[in-house]
């Protein structure tokens, strides 16, 4: 028995009649019907048409994609498949060794897009001790539970930051300490360094500090850079302010080789006001 293969659905249609025109499975018109083929071969018969155009099921199976896939998975080819995937794994490992962590972090920590300098910024007044700040990205509540000594000394804490992405991370921390706890600028800066080193896995930190006056309050602004997880250098700005038992901290991180990130960070810091 010969069959006419449907190009649309792949169904083999038995050539039982010279009037076979449409596929039994999908109803689409079959290629090279007997009537069309006979126009090119006026003297040919239906059996000759079947012999010339038709295929057997065995021929179809041996030439189709399923057969080729099955053939590739035969025992004789398993060694080649294992070798291929082994080479892929080795190539990935070699690529990682050649480019190192920096290439990975460069991809995961992109530069700040220049559009951030011209797009509409978000201005928000947040916290119980109200702080006003303008940012190119929206800040969301990211409160973390207080642990250890902090839980004993702090009666109010609030944290805002943007979601990951955009090449810059802006974090605003606000704390109110209980009345008998010392709250100096030196202690605030030391605490921010400790937090940065623990949360960011920061090493090789290099920074400078300058005194600032924000809304009539004394503060310290630190600017510098550090090695992030041993892979890429990030720049940071760390603004710390205190008033009585209240403490505010704005921390901004971006890639050290990103001039747009630096401009954005400076503009954010200039917008900070305590109300």
Kinemage of the C-alpha trace (Angstrom):
@kinemage 1
@onewidth
@group {chain A} dominant
@subgroup {mainchain}
@vectorlist {calphas} color= white
{ca unk a 1} P 0.000 0.000 0.000
{ca unk a 2} L 1.211 3.432 -0.964
{ca unk a 3} L 0.394 6.644 0.908
{ca unk a 4} L 0.247 10.336 0.102
{ca unk a 5} L 1.867 12.420 2.811
{ca unk a 6} L 0.015 15.551 4.028
{ca unk a 7} L 2.370 18.535 4.205
{ca unk a 8} L 0.112 20.269 6.733
{ca unk a 9} L -0.315 17.680 9.510
{ca unk a 10} L 1.990 14.855 8.417
{ca unk a 11} L -0.815 12.284 8.125
{ca unk a 12} L -0.143 9.446 5.622
{ca unk a 13} L -3.290 9.013 3.455
{ca unk a 14} L -3.753 5.610 1.747
{ca unk a 15} L -3.895 5.893 -2.042
{ca unk a 16} L -7.028 3.762 -2.494
{ca unk a 17} L -8.667 5.953 -5.090
{ca unk a 18} L -7.639 8.254 -7.871
{ca unk a 19} L -10.038 10.814 -6.420
{ca unk a 20} L -8.085 11.319 -3.191
{ca unk a 21} L -7.709 15.111 -2.906
{ca unk a 22} L -8.010 16.116 0.759
{ca unk a 23} L -6.305 14.836 3.904
{ca unk a 24} L -8.392 12.452 5.993
{ca unk a 25} L -7.028 13.981 9.234
{ca unk a 26} L -6.988 17.770 8.767
{ca unk a 27} L -9.018 18.273 5.600
{ca unk a 28} L -6.302 20.285 3.862
{ca unk a 29} L -5.646 19.780 0.165
{ca unk a 30} L -2.993 17.165 -0.496
{ca unk a 31} L 0.007 17.860 -2.714
{ca unk a 32} L 0.198 16.166 -6.123
{ca unk a 33} L -3.288 14.719 -6.405
{ca unk a 34} L -3.750 12.215 -9.248
{ca unk a 35} L -5.719 14.744 -11.325
{ca unk a 36} L -2.992 17.356 -11.040
{ca unk a 37} L -0.166 14.854 -11.608
{ca unk a 38} L -1.903 13.389 -14.678
{ca unk a 39} L -1.896 16.780 -16.393
{ca unk a 40} L 1.864 16.505 -16.550
{ca unk a 41} L 1.730 12.800 -17.422
{ca unk a 42} L -1.306 12.429 -19.715
{ca unk a 43} L -0.621 8.796 -20.643
{ca unk a 44} L 0.161 7.581 -17.099
{ca unk a 45} L -2.150 5.315 -15.104
{ca unk a 46} L -3.176 5.459 -11.463
{ca unk a 47} L -0.822 2.597 -10.450
{ca unk a 48} L 2.043 4.484 -12.103
{ca unk a 49} L 1.049 7.591 -10.169
{ca unk a 50} L 1.053 5.598 -6.917
{ca unk a 51} L 4.482 4.226 -7.708
{ca unk a 52} L 5.914 7.641 -8.597
{ca unk a 53} L 4.350 9.806 -5.907
{ca unk a 54} L 3.237 7.514 -3.105
{ca unk a 55} L 5.379 6.443 -0.177
{ca unk a 56} L 5.260 3.451 2.087
{ca unk a 57} L 4.878 3.768 5.851
{ca unk a 58} L 8.341 2.331 6.311
{ca unk a 59} L 9.844 4.989 4.032
{ca unk a 60} L 7.946 7.735 5.873
{ca unk a 61} L 9.140 6.527 9.260
{ca unk a 62} L 12.732 6.288 8.159
{ca unk a 63} L 12.861 9.767 6.697
{ca unk a 64} L 10.818 11.779 9.181
{ca unk a 65} L 12.138 13.923 12.029
{ca unk a 66} L 11.063 11.421 14.696
{ca unk a 67} L 13.173 8.774 13.047
{ca unk a 68} L 16.187 11.078 12.890
{ca unk a 69} L 15.837 11.944 16.596
{ca unk a 70} L 15.453 8.304 17.517
{ca unk a 71} L 18.446 7.431 15.370
{ca unk a 72} L 20.597 10.023 17.118
{ca unk a 73} L 19.722 8.509 20.491
{ca unk a 74} L 20.731 5.007 19.492
{ca unk a 75} L 23.515 3.381 21.514
{ca unk a 76} L 26.044 3.995 18.754
{ca unk a 77} L 25.542 7.748 19.097
{ca unk a 78} L 25.298 8.023 22.884
{ca unk a 79} L 29.041 8.467 23.158
{ca unk a 80} L 28.914 11.432 20.796
{ca unk a 81} L 26.086 13.033 22.792
{ca unk a 82} L 27.948 12.604 26.079
{ca unk a 83} L 31.078 14.079 24.496
{ca unk a 84} L 29.127 17.066 23.153
{ca unk a 85} L 27.596 17.978 26.521
{ca unk a 86} L 30.921 17.411 28.265
{ca unk a 87} L 32.537 19.920 25.917
{ca unk a 88} L 29.732 22.416 26.644
{ca unk a 89} L 30.315 22.103 30.399
{ca unk a 90} L 34.078 22.520 29.967
{ca unk a 91} L 33.546 25.575 27.757
{ca unk a 92} L 31.303 27.213 30.380
{ca unk a 93} L 33.851 26.489 33.099
{ca unk a 94} L 36.715 27.884 31.018
{ca unk a 95} L 34.694 30.994 30.142
{ca unk a 96} L 33.974 31.586 33.818
{ca unk a 97} L 37.652 31.261 34.659
{ca unk a 98} L 38.715 33.607 31.869
{ca unk a 99} L 36.262 36.388 32.615
{ca unk a 100} L 35.914 35.788 36.361
{ca unk a 101} L 33.462 37.239 38.803
{ca unk a 102} L 33.796 40.749 37.414
{ca unk a 103} L 32.160 39.797 34.118
{ca unk a 104} L 29.283 38.157 35.965
{ca unk a 105} L 28.699 41.103 38.298
{ca unk a 106} L 29.092 43.586 35.433
{ca unk a 107} L 26.193 41.827 33.726
{ca unk a 108} L 24.086 41.591 36.894
{ca unk a 109} L 24.869 45.142 38.076
{ca unk a 110} L 24.415 47.383 34.995
{ca unk a 111} L 25.148 51.093 34.812
{ca unk a 112} L 22.445 53.646 35.529
{ca unk a 113} L 20.674 54.621 32.273
{ca unk a 114} L 21.246 58.242 31.262
{ca unk a 115} L 17.461 58.668 30.979
{ca unk a 116} L 17.393 58.755 34.796
{ca unk a 117} L 18.771 62.294 34.621
{ca unk a 118} L 15.878 63.558 32.476
{ca unk a 119} L 12.861 61.479 33.485
{ca unk a 120} L 10.327 62.557 36.108
{ca unk a 121} L 11.601 61.913 39.645
{ca unk a 122} L 9.594 60.769 42.650
{ca unk a 123} L 9.492 63.121 45.635
{ca unk a 124} L 8.324 61.516 48.864
{ca unk a 125} L 8.004 62.490 52.501
{ca unk a 126} L 8.454 59.369 54.604
{ca unk a 127} L 8.817 58.216 58.186
{ca unk a 128} L 7.571 59.364 61.570
{ca unk a 129} L 10.473 61.847 61.712
{ca unk a 130} L 9.574 63.112 58.255
{ca unk a 131} L 12.325 63.026 55.636
{ca unk a 132} L 11.815 64.423 52.140
{ca unk a 133} L 13.792 62.909 49.272
{ca unk a 134} L 13.639 62.896 45.454
{ca unk a 135} L 14.720 59.793 43.522
{ca unk a 136} L 14.588 58.510 39.925
{ca unk a 137} L 13.204 55.196 41.226
{ca unk a 138} L 10.292 54.615 43.575
{ca unk a 139} L 11.153 53.720 47.150
{ca unk a 140} L 9.199 50.968 48.870
{ca unk a 141} L 8.973 49.840 52.494
{ca unk a 142} L 11.619 47.194 53.175
{ca unk a 143} L 11.449 46.889 56.953
{ca unk a 144} L 13.650 44.243 58.565
{ca unk a 145} L 13.136 42.806 62.058
{ca unk a 146} L 15.568 44.181 64.633
{ca unk a 147} L 17.911 41.659 66.193
{ca unk a 148} L 20.280 41.462 69.152
{ca unk a 149} L 21.269 44.725 70.819
{ca unk a 150} L 19.453 46.836 68.229
{ca unk a 151} L 16.124 45.376 69.317
{ca unk a 152} L 16.856 46.523 72.895
{ca unk a 153} L 17.996 50.057 71.991
{ca unk a 154} L 15.669 51.091 69.144
{ca unk a 155} L 12.006 51.854 69.738
{ca unk a 156} L 11.166 52.798 66.140
{ca unk a 157} L 12.776 51.755 62.849
{ca unk a 158} L 11.776 52.220 59.230
{ca unk a 159} L 13.562 51.283 56.010
{ca unk a 160} L 12.746 52.287 52.444
{ca unk a 161} L 14.580 51.246 49.285
{ca unk a 162} L 14.022 50.703 45.586
{ca unk a 163} L 13.619 47.313 43.982
{ca unk a 164} L 16.638 45.623 42.417
{ca unk a 165} L 17.630 46.791 38.953
{ca unk a 166} L 18.261 50.141 37.324
{ca unk a 167} L 21.954 50.100 38.235
{ca unk a 168} L 21.493 51.993 41.515
{ca unk a 169} L 20.313 51.106 44.994
{ca unk a 170} L 18.961 53.797 47.312
{ca unk a 171} L 18.213 52.935 50.935
{ca unk a 172} L 16.735 55.231 53.587
{ca unk a 173} L 16.972 54.118 57.235
{ca unk a 174} L 15.287 55.948 60.101
{ca unk a 175} L 15.704 55.078 63.787
{ca unk a 176} L 14.489 56.420 67.114
{ca unk a 177} L 16.530 55.245 70.100
{ca unk a 178} L 15.324 54.937 73.661
{ca unk a 179} L 16.211 57.937 75.802
{ca unk a 180} L 19.193 56.471 77.696
{ca unk a 181} L 21.082 55.285 74.566
{ca unk a 182} L 23.913 57.437 73.185
{ca unk a 183} L 23.304 58.600 69.626
{ca unk a 184} L 26.392 60.349 68.266
{ca unk a 185} L 27.544 60.868 64.693
{ca unk a 186} L 30.633 58.731 65.320
{ca unk a 187} L 28.492 55.821 66.513
{ca unk a 188} L 26.116 56.296 63.585
{ca unk a 189} L 28.965 56.158 61.033
{ca unk a 190} L 30.500 53.092 62.710
{ca unk a 191} L 27.138 51.314 62.671
{ca unk a 192} L 26.620 52.108 58.976
{ca unk a 193} L 30.069 50.684 58.138
{ca unk a 194} L 29.289 47.503 60.033
{ca unk a 195} L 25.955 47.143 58.255
{ca unk a 196} L 27.566 47.710 54.862
{ca unk a 197} L 30.240 45.102 55.468
{ca unk a 198} L 27.762 42.507 56.684
{ca unk a 199} L 24.973 43.016 54.142
{ca unk a 200} L 27.097 43.818 51.096
{ca unk a 201} L 30.011 41.472 51.794
{ca unk a 202} L 32.134 44.588 51.313
{ca unk a 203} L 35.948 44.458 51.478
{ca unk a 204} L 38.793 46.812 50.587
{ca unk a 205} L 36.680 49.818 51.546
{ca unk a 206} L 38.115 53.249 50.763
{ca unk a 207} L 36.218 56.412 51.686
{ca unk a 208} L 36.456 59.986 52.922
{ca unk a 209} L 34.144 61.861 55.285
{ca unk a 210} L 33.060 65.487 55.269
{ca unk a 211} L 30.768 67.303 57.754
{ca unk a 212} L 27.468 68.562 56.316
{ca unk a 213} L 24.503 70.602 57.499
{ca unk a 214} L 21.074 69.316 56.462
{ca unk a 215} L 17.980 71.313 57.462
{ca unk a 216} L 20.002 72.877 60.287
{ca unk a 217} L 21.203 69.509 61.619
{ca unk a 218} L 24.757 68.242 61.805
{ca unk a 219} L 25.606 65.268 59.654
{ca unk a 220} L 28.418 63.357 57.970
{ca unk a 221} L 28.656 62.484 54.292
{ca unk a 222} L 30.932 59.618 53.303
{ca unk a 223} L 31.885 58.927 49.708
{ca unk a 224} L 34.052 56.042 48.558
{ca unk a 225} L 34.074 52.587 47.057
{ca unk a 226} L 34.439 48.958 48.063
{ca unk a 227} L 34.888 45.530 46.521
{ca unk a 228} L 31.492 43.849 46.291
{ca unk a 229} L 31.621 40.084 46.966
{ca unk a 230} L 35.130 39.985 45.569
{ca unk a 231} L 33.890 40.632 42.042
{ca unk a 232} L 33.255 44.295 41.208
{ca unk a 233} L 33.957 47.685 42.742
{ca unk a 234} L 30.915 49.689 43.740
{ca unk a 235} L 30.865 53.347 44.679
{ca unk a 236} L 28.776 54.486 47.622
{ca unk a 237} L 27.492 57.623 49.300
{ca unk a 238} L 26.515 57.409 52.935
{ca unk a 239} L 24.751 60.381 54.514
{ca unk a 240} L 24.180 60.163 58.277
{ca unk a 241} L 22.297 62.731 60.377
{ca unk a 242} L 21.227 62.799 64.023
{ca unk a 243} L 18.995 64.945 66.211
{ca unk a 244} L 18.478 63.938 69.796
{ca unk a 245} L 17.440 60.293 69.820
{ca unk a 246} L 16.628 60.250 66.109
{ca unk a 247} L 18.958 59.044 63.360
{ca unk a 248} L 18.631 59.187 59.578
{ca unk a 249} L 20.803 57.405 57.036
{ca unk a 250} L 20.697 57.565 53.237
{ca unk a 251} L 22.922 55.077 51.459
{ca unk a 252} L 23.385 54.994 47.681
{ca unk a 253} L 25.309 52.318 45.765
{ca unk a 254} L 26.235 52.188 42.080
{ca unk a 255} L 29.100 50.971 39.890
{ca unk a 256} L 32.368 52.816 40.432
{ca unk a 257} L 32.886 53.272 36.670
{ca unk a 258} L 29.436 54.828 36.182
{ca unk a 259} L 29.482 58.663 35.799
{ca unk a 260} L 25.695 58.795 35.429
{ca unk a 261} L 25.324 56.919 38.708
{ca unk a 262} L 27.470 59.537 40.408
{ca unk a 263} L 25.371 62.412 39.013
{ca unk a 264} L 22.159 60.708 40.128
{ca unk a 265} L 23.570 60.082 43.623
{ca unk a 266} L 24.617 63.744 44.037
{ca unk a 267} L 21.205 64.964 42.922
{ca unk a 268} L 19.445 62.617 45.363
{ca unk a 269} L 21.602 63.838 48.275
{ca unk a 270} L 20.933 67.500 47.431
{ca unk a 271} L 17.182 66.826 47.636
{ca unk a 272} L 17.252 65.521 51.210
{ca unk a 273} L 15.386 67.618 53.818
{ca unk a 274} L 14.290 66.862 57.369
{ca unk a 275} L 10.921 68.408 58.261
